[in-house]
């Protein structure tokens, strides 16, 4: 028997079937679809009903697998949510985390409760896209949605609710909201109360690898499927990806690399020191009581946005086209800080990159290849900076860096990262989030015992590519310039 993972990212989703046989895991993608947000007058939204339609399409296609399924589970990006009314119906389309309603909200929140207290309670880094600031904006704007709501559900919770009729909030995703107490592992009623966000919206927490319901009879009948159990995987996609890091080491560093780059390590307790606050690190919940101590980096969103703009300008480049063009550009000429707020939601990403270089008195990249190379080198140098911060904060020294997720296919980024950190980079598996989702389902079925056992299975089941560092002097010089540039 197999299991089915729905893995939804900020730009696409997929249904991946997995089978465990004699200690080896095999996976098969059976459905892939786009996740395209919708800009309406005034707000940016997720098309949540279309995403649920695609989940049903994936279930429909699972009938042709040739073997029965034991269960299904969903993981998605973090932060975003839907609101359910007292009749159990969805109120409006969920806002996209890049929606502009949070502009200025962080400062307004800090007038009520300090950064220091928020971090000491939640352990979560400060970003304007955080759930807290969206809810606070809705409260300040007297949103009728918030006034009518009876239940807050994050995106995977909401899709699971549509599938089963059961409303739970999964732990790893709840921890990302900046509304969850890191010590007590419950909703933080003090923060909710101070910000006048209705506490009754926040319901029961369910842990990863727990059974969370069964596919509704009406959906089973519609799709001619048996009543499948639904598992709460690690429903934050990064939490799933970290489960699938192919290592047997207790201390390891990783990047879950995609639209965002989430870089850090795994700890047994949250790290809430003043320096962790100063470096704006985060402590997100993981499986088995662990914490993902990490930092969010803007990631390949910048490249994706450049490609989108170029497509609008009748330059339909593939990603391999852009990487090939970048190989012919002069190395280490100009850099950006990927996390600068000007890159969060610009109207024209290539122009914004050029403007940043002008403003910082660097050579300005003009061609597509020069811009792409600037992005790739800047990400690699930012990774080195964050790796050094991670080691300083934790007191650990890492032998190298694991890159999992779609970015592990980007050989230029992986090699540049190895060069920047002067250590090996181990790339793969690319489908780490789906694999982690599948593994947690097998843990729910007691066919995998521990996370260590799971990681050994991943290491045996999927090939890795090792990138050794090169050009050390040039990259050390570039890093010194990068540090002086972004401070």
C-alpha positions in Angstrom: 0.0 0.0 0.0 1.1 3.6 -0.6 0.3 7.1 0.7 -0.5 10.3 -1.1 1.1 13.7 -0.3 -0.2 17.0 -1.5 2.6 19.5 -1.5 1.6 23.1 -2.2 4.2 25.8 -2.7 3.7 29.5 -3.3 3.9 29.0 -7.1 2.8 25.4 -7.8 1.5 22.3 -6.2 1.8 18.6 -6.8 0.3 15.3 -5.7 3.0 12.7 -5.0 2.4 9.1 -4.2 5.0 7.2 -2.1 5.6 3.6 -1.3 7.9 2.1 1.3 9.4 -1.3 0.5 12.3 -3.1 2.3 13.6 0.1 3.8 13.6 2.1 0.5 11.1 4.8 -0.4 10.0 5.4 -4.0 7.9 8.4 -5.1 5.8 9.2 -8.2 4.3 12.5 -9.1 0.8 12.0 -10.4 -0.5 15.5 -10.7 1.0 19.0 -10.9 -0.7 22.4 -11.1 0.0 26.1 -10.9 -0.8 28.2 -7.8 -1.4 31.6 -9.2 -2.6 34.4 -6.8 -5.4 36.7 -8.0 -5.1 40.5 -7.8 -8.4 42.1 -7.1 -8.9 45.9 -6.6 -7.3 46.6 -3.3 -6.0 43.2 -2.3 -4.0 40.1 -3.4 -5.7 36.7 -2.7 -5.1 33.0 -3.0 -7.5 31.1 -5.3 -8.3 28.6 -2.5 -11.3 27.0 -4.3 -9.2 26.2 -7.3 -6.5 24.7 -5.1 -9.1 22.4 -3.5 -10.3 21.5 -7.0 -6.8 20.5 -7.9 -6.6 18.3 -4.7 -9.7 16.5 -5.9 -8.0 16.1 -9.3 -5.0 14.5 -7.6 -7.3 12.1 -5.7 -9.1 11.3 -8.9 -5.8 10.4 -10.6 -4.7 8.3 -7.7 -7.2 5.7 -8.8 -4.8 4.7 -11.6 -1.9 4.0 -9.3 -2.4 0.3 -9.3 -2.2 -0.1 -5.6 -4.4 1.1 -2.7 -3.7 4.1 -0.5 -3.4 4.0 3.3 -3.9 7.8 3.7 -3.5 11.3 2.4 -1.9 14.4 3.8 -1.4 18.1 2.9 1.5 20.5 3.4 1.7 24.1 2.2 3.5 27.4 2.8 3.1 29.1 6.2 1.5 32.3 7.5 -1.7 32.5 5.4 -5.2 31.6 6.7 -8.9 31.5 6.0 -11.8 32.4 8.3 -14.8 30.1 8.9 -18.2 31.5 10.1 -20.6 29.9 12.6 -22.2 27.9 9.9 -18.9 26.4 8.9 -18.6 28.3 5.7 -15.5 30.1 4.3 -15.6 33.9 4.7 -13.9 35.4 1.6 -10.8 34.4 -0.2 -7.6 34.2 1.9 -5.2 37.1 1.6 -1.8 36.5 0.1 1.1 37.1 2.5 2.4 39.7 0.1 -0.8 41.7 0.2 -0.2 45.3 1.1 -2.5 45.5 4.0 0.3 44.9 6.5 2.3 48.0 5.4 3.1 49.9 8.6 1.5 47.4 10.9 4.7 46.2 12.6 5.3 49.6 14.0 1.7 49.9 15.1 1.9 46.6 16.9 5.2 47.7 18.7 3.3 50.6 20.1 1.2 48.0 22.0 3.7 45.3 22.8 7.4 45.5 22.4 9.6 43.5 19.9 11.4 42.0 22.9 8.3 40.7 24.6 6.9 39.3 21.4 10.1 37.4 20.7 10.5 36.2 24.2 7.1 34.6 24.0 6.9 33.3 20.5 10.5 33.0 19.3 9.5 34.1 15.8 11.4 36.4 13.6 9.9 39.7 12.5 8.6 40.0 9.0 5.8 42.2 7.7 4.2 39.1 6.1 3.6 37.4 9.4 0.1 36.2 10.3 0.1 38.5 13.3 0.3 41.7 11.2 -2.4 40.5 8.7 -4.8 39.9 11.6 -3.9 43.1 13.3 -4.5 45.0 10.0 -7.9 43.4 9.6 -8.7 44.4 13.2 -7.6 48.0 12.7 -9.5 48.2 9.4 -12.7 46.8 11.1 -12.9 43.9 8.7 -16.3 42.4 8.5 -14.7 39.1 7.9 -13.0 39.1 11.3 -16.2 40.3 13.0 -18.2 37.4 11.5 -15.5 34.7 11.9 -15.8 31.8 14.3 -12.6 29.9 13.4 -9.1 30.6 12.2 -7.6 27.9 9.9 -4.3 28.1 8.2 -4.1 27.1 4.5 -3.4 23.4 5.0 -5.9 23.3 7.9 -8.5 24.9 5.6 -7.9 22.5 2.7 -8.1 19.5 5.2 -11.3 21.0 6.6 -12.8 21.0 3.1 -11.7 17.4 2.7 -12.9 16.0 6.1 -15.2 18.5 7.8 -12.8 18.4 10.8 -11.3 21.7 12.0 -7.9 21.5 13.6 -4.7 23.6 13.5 -1.6 21.7 12.9 1.3 22.4 15.3 4.3 23.2 13.0 2.3 25.7 11.0 0.7 27.3 14.1 4.1 28.1 15.5 4.9 30.4 12.5 2.1 32.8 13.2 3.9 34.8 15.9 0.7 34.2 18.0 1.9 30.9 19.5 3.8 30.6 22.8 7.1 28.8 22.3 7.3 27.6 25.9 3.8 26.4 26.6 3.1 25.4 23.0 -0.3 26.9 23.0 -1.9 30.0 21.5 -0.6 33.1 23.3 -3.7 34.7 24.9 -1.7 37.6 26.2 -0.6 38.8 22.7 -4.1 38.1 21.3 -5.6 40.1 24.2 -3.3 43.1 23.9 -3.9 43.3 20.2 -7.7 42.8 20.6 -7.6 39.8 18.2 -10.5 37.4 19.2 -9.0 34.5 21.1 -12.1 32.3 20.4 -11.0 31.9 16.8 -8.0 29.8 17.7 -8.9 26.2 18.4 -7.4 22.8 19.1 -3.8 22.0 18.0 -3.0 18.7 16.4 0.5 17.3 16.3 2.3 15.9 13.2 1.6 12.2 12.5 -1.9 12.3 14.1 -5.0 11.1 12.4 -7.1 14.2 11.5 -10.2 12.7 10.0 -11.5 10.8 7.0 -12.4 12.0 3.5 -16.0 13.0 3.6 -18.5 10.5 2.2 -19.8 13.0 -0.4 -16.2 13.5 -1.8 -15.5 9.7 -1.7 -18.7 9.2 -3.7 -17.9 12.0 -6.1 -14.4 10.6 -6.9 -15.3 6.9 -6.5 -12.7 6.4 -3.7 -12.8 4.6 -0.4 -13.1 6.7 2.7 -9.3 7.5 3.0 -7.9 8.5 6.4 -6.3 12.0 6.4 -3.1 12.5 8.4 -1.8 15.7 9.8 1.7 15.7 8.3 4.2 18.4 9.2 1.9 20.8 7.4 4.3 23.7 7.2 6.3 22.7 4.1 9.7 23.6 5.6 8.9 21.3 8.6 8.3 18.5 6.1 11.4 19.3 4.2 13.6 19.2 7.4 12.2 15.7 8.2 13.7 14.7 4.8 17.2 16.1 5.2 19.3 13.1 4.3 21.7 13.1 7.3 22.6 10.9 10.2 24.4 13.7 12.0 22.8 15.2 15.1 24.1 18.6 14.3 23.5 19.7 10.7 22.7 22.9 8.7 20.2 23.0 5.9 18.5 25.3 3.4 15.0 24.4 2.2 15.4 26.2 -1.0 12.6 27.4 -3.2 10.5 30.6 -3.5 12.0 31.3 0.0 15.3 30.1 1.4 14.9 28.8 4.9 18.3 28.3 6.4 19.1 26.9 9.9 19.5 23.9 12.1 17.5 21.7 14.4 17.4 22.3 18.2 15.7 20.5 21.1 14.8 23.8 22.8 14.0 27.3 21.4 16.8 29.8 21.4 15.4 33.1 22.7 18.6 35.1 23.4 18.8 38.8 22.8 21.4 38.1 20.1 18.9 35.7 18.3 16.4 38.6 18.4 19.0 41.0 17.1 19.8 38.7 14.2 16.1 38.2 13.6 16.2 34.4 13.8 13.1 32.3 14.3 12.1 29.2 16.3 9.5 27.2 14.5 8.1 23.9 15.8 9.2 20.6 14.2 8.3 17.0 14.6 9.0 15.2 17.9 9.2 18.4 20.0 12.2 19.8 18.0 12.6 23.4 16.9 13.7 24.7 13.5 16.1 27.4 14.4 16.4 29.3 11.2 16.2 32.5 9.2 14.0 33.3 6.3 15.8 34.6 3.2 13.9 36.0 0.2 15.2 33.2 -2.0 14.4 32.3 -5.6 11.3 34.5 -5.5 13.6 37.3 -6.9 14.6 35.2 -9.9 11.0 34.0 -10.4 9.8 37.6 -10.5 12.5 38.6 -13.0 11.5 35.8 -15.3 7.8 36.8 -15.0 8.6 40.4 -15.9 10.7 39.3 -18.9 7.9 37.1 -20.1 5.6 40.1 -20.0 8.2 41.9 -22.2 8.1 39.1 -24.8 11.3 37.5 -23.5 10.1 33.9 -22.7 13.2 32.6 -21.0 13.3 29.2 -19.3 15.2 29.0 -16.1 18.0 26.9 -17.8 18.2 29.7 -20.4 18.7 32.3 -17.7 21.4 30.2 -15.8 23.2 29.7 -19.1 23.2 33.5 -19.8 24.5 34.0 -16.2 27.5 31.8 -16.9 28.8 34.2 -19.5 28.4 37.3 -17.2 31.5 38.7 -15.4 31.7 37.2 -11.9 31.3 39.0 -8.5 30.6 42.5 -9.9 27.6 43.7 -7.9 25.4 42.3 -5.1 22.0 42.9 -3.5 20.6 42.1 -0.1 17.9 39.7 -1.0 16.0 40.6 2.2 15.9 44.3 1.5 12.2 45.4 1.7 12.4 46.9 -1.8 12.4 43.3 -3.1 9.3 42.2 -1.1 6.7 43.3 -3.7 8.2 45.5 -6.4 6.4 46.4 -9.6 9.4 45.5 -11.8 12.0 43.3 -10.1 14.8 43.7 -12.7 14.6 47.5 -12.5 14.5 47.3 -8.7 17.8 45.3 -8.8 19.4 47.9 -11.1 18.2 50.7 -8.9 19.6 49.1 -5.7 23.0 48.8 -7.4 22.9 52.4 -8.4 21.9 53.5 -4.9 24.7 51.5 -3.4 27.3 52.8 -6.0 28.0 49.4 -7.5 28.4 48.5 -11.2 24.8 48.2 -12.5 23.8 44.9 -14.2 21.9 45.5 -17.4 21.6 42.2 -19.3 19.5 39.3 -18.2 22.6 37.2 -17.6 24.2 39.9 -15.4 21.1 40.3 -13.4 20.7 36.6 -12.8 24.3 36.2 -11.8 23.9 39.1 -9.4 21.0 37.3 -7.8 22.7 33.9 -7.6 26.0 35.3 -6.1 24.1 37.5 -3.7 22.1 34.5 -2.4 25.2 32.5 -1.9 26.9 35.3 0.0 23.8 35.8 2.2 23.8 32.1 2.9 27.4 32.4 4.2 26.4 35.3 6.4 23.4 33.4 7.9 25.5 30.2 8.3 28.0 32.1 10.3 25.3 33.7 12.4 23.8 30.2 13.1 27.1 28.9 14.3 27.7 31.9 16.5 24.2 31.7 18.1 24.2 27.9 18.6 27.9 27.3 19.4 28.0 24.6 16.7 30.3 24.1 13.8 28.9 22.5 10.7 30.9 20.3 8.3 28.9 21.5 5.3 25.4 22.5 4.2 22.4 20.4 3.0 20.3 22.1 0.3 16.9 20.4 -0.2 13.9 21.4 -2.3 13.6 22.7 -5.8 16.7 24.9 -5.5 18.8 21.8 -5.2 18.4 21.5 -9.0 20.1 24.9 -9.5 23.7 23.8 -10.0 24.9 27.4 -10.3 23.4 28.3 -6.9 24.7 25.2 -5.3 28.3 25.7 -6.6 28.3 29.4 -5.7 27.1 28.4 -2.2 29.9 25.9 -1.7 32.4 28.6 -3.0 31.0 31.2 -0.6 30.9 29.0 2.6 34.2 27.2 1.7 32.6 23.9 2.6 30.8 21.1 0.8 27.2 21.5 -0.3 25.1 18.3 -0.5 22.2 18.9 -2.8 19.0 16.9 -2.8 16.4 15.5 -2.6 14.5 18.1 -4.7 11.1 16.8 -3.6 12.0 17.0 0.1 8.7 18.5 1.2 6.7 15.8 -0.4 9.0 13.1 0.9 8.8 14.5 4.4 5.0 14.5 4.1 5.1 10.9 3.0 7.5 9.9 5.8 5.2 11.4 8.5 2.3 9.5 7.1 4.3 6.3 7.5 5.2 7.3 11.0 1.5 7.7 11.7 1.0 4.2 10.5 3.9 3.0 12.7 5.9 1.8 9.7 8.7 4.2 10.4 9.7 4.6 14.0 11.9 7.7 14.4 13.0 10.7 12.5 16.6 9.4 12.5 15.3 6.2 10.9 13.4 8.3 8.4 16.5 10.3 7.4 18.5 7.1 6.9 15.8 5.9 4.6 15.9 9.1 2.6 19.7 9.0 2.4 19.5 5.4 1.0 16.6 6.1 -1.3 17.5 9.3 -3.2 20.8 10.4 -4.9 22.7 13.4 -3.6 25.1 15.7 -5.6 28.1 17.0 -3.7 29.6 20.4 -4.6 33.1 21.1 -3.4 34.3 24.7 -2.9 36.4 26.5 -5.4 37.9 30.0 -6.0 38.3 30.6 -2.2 40.3 33.9 -2.5 37.9 35.5 -4.9 34.9 34.6 -2.8 36.5 35.7 0.4 37.2 39.1 -1.2 33.6 39.2 -2.5 32.2 38.4 1.0 34.2 41.2 2.6 32.6 43.6 0.0 29.2 42.1 0.6 29.4 42.5 4.4 30.5 46.1 4.1 27.6 46.7 1.6 24.7 45.4 3.8 26.2 45.9 7.2 
